[in-house]
Every structure is written in structure tokens, then in C-alpha cells.
Amino acid sequence: MTHLDDRFEHHSDKPDGVSAEVATTDEVRIRTPSKICGMGHRMKRKEDPRFIQGQGRYVDDVVLPGMLYLDIVRSPYAHAKIKSIDASEALATPGVVAVITGKDLEAAGGLHWMPTLMSDTQMVLPTEKVVYYAQEVAAVVATSRYAAADGIEKVFVDYEPLDPVVDPFEAMKDETIVRDDKEKKTNHIWHWEAGDKTATDQVFGDAAQVVRQKMYIPRIHVASIETCGMVAHMDKVTGKLLVYMTSQAPHAHRTVFALVSGLPEQKIQVISPDIGGGFGGKVPVYPGYVCTIVASIVTCKPIKWIEDRSENLQADSFARDYHIDAEMALDAGGKITGLRVETLSDCGAADAAANPSKFPAGMYSICTGSYDIQAAHVAVDGVYTTKPPGGVAYRCSFRVTEAVHMIERMASIAAHERGEDPADFRLRNFIRSDQFPYRSPTGWQYDSGNYKAALQKAMDMIGYHELRREQAEKRAKVELMGIGISSFTEVVGAGPSKDYDILGIKMFDSAEIRIHPTGKAIARFGTKSQGQGHETTYAQILAEELGLPAEDIQVEEGDTDTAPYGLGTYASRSTPTAGAAGAMAARKIKAKAKKIAAHLLEVGEDDLEWNVDRFQVKGAPDKSKTIQDIAFAAYTNHPQGMEAGLEAVDYYDPPNLTFPFGSYIAVVDIDAGTGEVKVRRFVAIDDCGNIINPMIVEGQIHGGLTQGLAPALFEEIVYDENGQNLTGTLADYLVPTAVESPKWETGHTVTPSPHHPLGAKGVGESPTVGAPPAIANAVVDALWHLGVRHLDIPITPEKVWAALRGARA
Ligand code: CDP
């Protein structure tokens, strides 16, 4: 058994972060008094006073003198040749200053194409043809937002419609080629595999039972309160480009802008101010950003571009869109022995996913989930269609949501096929707590876990066995009630630099801490909060490490001129990477502080020990120097020969990813007359290792559960046969509100990560990943006895009603 305090002092630097078994508790550990407010305290969010007073500063709040406004002409076709663009009437419209077309960008040095984060190419503005509905075709710059909107009405584009390619399976036949700009005339983009095919086929050959299910995880869309936008200002005097943008990764975006535009990187400042939700949708570079920067360079004026809601829903990066064919092999005792998965990934018109470079299907190969499976093989093919590009990790670690949905549906289907309780099936097949660190058959090294404890706690909390009795009674009365479980394993914290990069930039993250003479501090991080509360939790991490009150630590992110270089916030990577960097930078400061304390107390460093907020002489605790005393001395009375000041920077390269997990149980009632599904209860037990702020974690879980309910029952982007988006407004794209959300019941277990300096794992996306299969499993659990084996999400009343009608027929 590893003791946590040992890990605090001796952070493992083994390459794969292996450690001994880690104990699970229900306790959130608190080591600091409330005046310091280190880890474990339910500190109120430092950022909230400005938000609740309406004083947040979002991109659309930025107003610069002489600012112009940009609006975008969009394609009414999913696939069409552009014969000509006539901007003369637009240019004659009052207030219109300029119209930018693809030809203009081409003439400006080939700026009409840009690289995607997956090293594919994507049109900024087209010169030959459009490849998705609502694609950006031209940009209009005007003196007001209204004049720009008038201007786009007057840009006349002559299109010659081409056949759309809507169905990805049809796309694979290559009858119509989406990307004829490419040398290879095929819609097939890539093939990717993980696991051992031979061993898996062998296991399937020996299986007592094989369970097979096809399922579709539909295309959905991030629906952040704030859409995407930018204010760009090229200052012709200083030659510096100042960019305010909705960016989850400001440093990476600055580098991309420098590489694409040829501007020197020190002359580009990206500021990501307050962000109203990101969820992965603010990771890619969109054509609107590039047009805004070009417009500023051309006009030497500040330019503002803010998408409207329909533009956001219709043209920005989508998420999911995986067509899955899964098979599970079982032995006679109901032990899972093998998993075989084939998947078609509809990438739209460009592979513009935000995955780490080496992983075209992200972390999808985590698909063996929480189960100890002998052999597995997973294959994924990416294909172009005439739909908007993307494949963002919507509150998800690069396709883990799809993986979890598949394995959790398969576990429940297998249990039902065996006539067994899905809880018993899971308990038998879980990776045991003494098997960690656990090497999965697709090559992941799970750091720590205790899946049985989490499921047991969820079952106790919801009263599982009583609910099963109630269900039997209801069934006798022909009432439809279902109980669904999801026991998921997550994979977050990308990532170790040997395997993880985006466009070649390694996925480390960073922190820089500077303590002022009066013992107050400023700390800057390479990540960027979009509502997660980093200003609070990072301060708590530093308070824990340094004994400075969290109130005295100012946390800043999102300004590339001041923050150290980092890869940003998405995929629950902030705690595993930048949070760890904060702890490591604090430890560098503490090492120097110890030398200063030894100097002040006139003892050797070995005579000192740390106690919450001070170094004290061993055996004589009254002889001590607080961190504030030491900070003052660092500028006024430090040892001769030592550099003044008390500051440090750390670029943290995590030794492994972290593997948070949880067990969720949903109870649903179904109206047999209408097919409406009501989530009556939902218990979520999460384990994200050591918790920094339990209140913030609960908030993350609540929000994420609602975003998990969304695709389970409501959200889907639908296209008609012409590739037209039928769900381009919030009247058609059903985002759940508090009215549709049940009362979420949350709890936790604590199984520290053995390799993270604080024993913490990420948490932000766990609920979005874990909730959909729990709800889907509950619905099928209610209907299985009627012969319903699977329903694709979103499980709408129409789908339930059709299934019931099929059952009655
Ligand atoms: O990258 P992102 O901030 O979205 O995800 P995260 O690392 O999962 O953190 C989300 C929020 O929960 C942050 O404010 C974290 O500091 C907090 N958190 C926590 O308090 N304890 C944990 N073990 C993990 C996250």
C-alpha cells in the first residue's frame, strides 16, 4: 500500500508512472486550516463575484476604437461548384468597407486553405466548390454589424449544384468524391487499428457465446452559451497583431497563426478572455477567425466577428458521428473474454478533429472499459462526407465517450442475453483493485481504480435491490420501469510527450508562480478555464503546497504575452497537467524557501521540517519562519550569493494519463402511450482521485450529467438527403434545460492517482461520458422483456413508441 504523504514528497518519475496498489476511501483529505484553504476545502469560486455582477469580460464585450464588423456569406448547398461571385452590389451597400473571397485569400499567398489540427487541409474560403451546407463563402466587412449583415445579402454567388454525399457508407463507395483537391480520388481518409487481431479472433473462436450489436452515436454539437468569435487588431505602427478570441488553447492558436500568416510569433498576442463554455468546440481554428485576422491586416482596423447561434450549430465542428459494429465474446460462466469492434467515423469535409496527432480515432481504443478482457481488437475508418468538418471531443477525452457508450451498452446487452442482473455481470467482469496498475489489451496502462467500490456505493445509495423489486411489481401491472447502469473508465490528462502532440507541439502544460515581498502571489498557467473555476482550484493547489492563503494567490490564464506556453484546456487535462505543473513549481519555490529559512533561523536545512505554512526547527516548533517571512526575506535578507526573489516555472510532462472512473445508475419510467422517457432518479458516484474542491467537482458533475442527458434523450444533428441541416436552430436542436433534468444525486470514492503529484485525476467530462449509456441501458432494461434489444440515442418518444408498436405487432 502506498501512503499518500510519501507520494507528496517523492513524486514518481518512473516513465510509465507505475506504482503499488492505491487504497480507496470515501474521505476527502483536508490538510490545511480554512484560512489557508488548500485542497479539499469547499472554497467559493473566486471568479463568481464578477460573473454574478455581470462584470465578466467576454470577446463580444471587447470594443476597440474604430472597430469594424465582419459577417459571413454561407453556402445554401452541401456540394456545389462556384461559377462566380459578384460582390459589386455588396460593396455599394452603405457601410460596407470590403468583401473578401477565396480568390482574394489565394492572391494573398495561398491563405484560402489552412491546416486542420489533424494535419488535413480545410478551406478558409473556397475558390472552386463548396463541400458542406453553411460553409463560409465570402466575408463582408462593414462599419456596423447591421451593415455587414445587409452586405452579405448582396453578395451573389452562382452555384452549380453537385451530388451531396450524406451517408458515410455510401461515401465509402467513392461514387462522388468530396475532396477532389486531393491526389488520391477517394473519400476514405484513414484506417486505424489497436489490439491484437489474431489473439482476438482466437478468443472468439473459443467463445461459448458471442453478443453482437450495431449502434450509432449520432452527430451532436456543442451548445455553449457563448458562440465563437474574435476581435483582431493589426496595429500598423507597432506591427503587432492583438487577437481576442474564444480559445481553449491560446498558445497553440498563436503558433498556428504565426505559421500560417508568416507573422513573427512575438508580434502576435492572443488573449482568451472570459469564455462562456468551450467543451471542445473552441479548440479548432475556424475560417471566421482567419477571415477576421486577414480583414484586420488588410484594413489596419480592429475587426469584430461573432457567430450567431445558427452559424454555430450549422458550421462549427461537430462531435461523435460514429457508426459502430461491436462483438463481445463470453465464456460459459459469463466472463468476457474478447471484444471486436469495427467503426466508421464520419469526418465531414475535412478531418478537423482535435485529437492528438498519433491518434486519428482519439482514445477510442480504451473501449475495453472497466472490464478485464483477455483480447481485443478495434478498427476505425475515417471517411469524408459533404457535412461540416470536425470531430471535436465534446466534453470528452478524444472519443472516450463513444468507447464508453459502446462497452457499457454491450455489457448490459450481454447481461440481459444471459438472463442475468447487469450489476452482477459487471461485478464479475471488473478489473479487480489488486490488478492495478493494469495493462489493457489495447495497450493502456490504467493507473488506479476500484470499480467494485464505486458500483457498490451507487447501488447502496439508490437502493438497487428495492428498485428491482419495484420493477417486478410494475411489470406485473404492465408498467414500464427500467434501471440502467454505467460503470465507466475514463482516460484523461493528455499527455505524456512521447505519445501526445497536436500539430507536433507536445502536450505538456505549465505554471509560473511569483511570490511578492508581502507574501502575496501571482500564478499563471498554460491552460484556459471556460467555467471550470481554475482561478479557485489552482490557488487551492498552491495554497496546499506553499501555505499561502488561496485568497492571496491571483491566478491568470489565457494571455499569451504573460502566461507560460501550454496546450490549453479540453479533455479534462487541466488538473492532470497544469495542476501538476503548479504543484511542481511550488515545490521548486519551497526548496528555495527552505534555504532562506535555514539562513534566517541559523540552522542547517536538514534541521528543518515543513508544517502547513512554515518551516520549523525539528523538535523546536516555536522556532519557525512562515512562508510570508520567507517571501519578505527573499527580497530583503536572502543569503549572500543567492538570487533574490521567490518564483519558479514548471513545464510538466505527465508520466502517464490518469484514469478516473465512476458508476452511474439511472431509473426511468416510460409512458407506454406516448413513448416519453422520464428519468426518475440518477445516482452518480465518481472517483477522480484526490479532490481539490468538492463543491467545484459537484458542479462539474451536475453540468456534465445534464450534458449527458442531452444526447441520451434529445440532441442530434440531422441532415436531409440533400445534406441540408434540419436542426440548425435551438428550436430544432433540443438542448435540455433544468426542466428536463432530474435531481442529480452525486457521491464519490477517492482512489488517488499514484503518479500525479497531488494524487488527483481529471473530472470535468466524466459525467458526459458516463451518463448516456446509463440512461440508454435503463430504457432498454424497461423494454427488454418486450423484445427490445437496443435503441440508438437520442431515445426520442418516437423511437420508443415505434419499438413498442413493433413489440405489440
Ligand atoms: O481541463 P478541465 O479544467 O476541464 O478539467 P479538470 O481537470 O477535470 O478540472 C475541472 C475542475 O474541477 C477544475 O477546476 C479542477 O481544479 C477541479 N477538480 C478538482 O477539484 N479535483 C479533481 N480531482 C479534479 C478536478
Residues whose N, C-alpha, C, O or C-beta is under 5 A from the ligand:
A	BS01	CDP	Q532 G533 H534 T537 T569 Y570 S572 R573 S574 T575 P576 C688 G689 N690 I691 I692 N693 I696 V697 A760 K761 G762 V763 G764
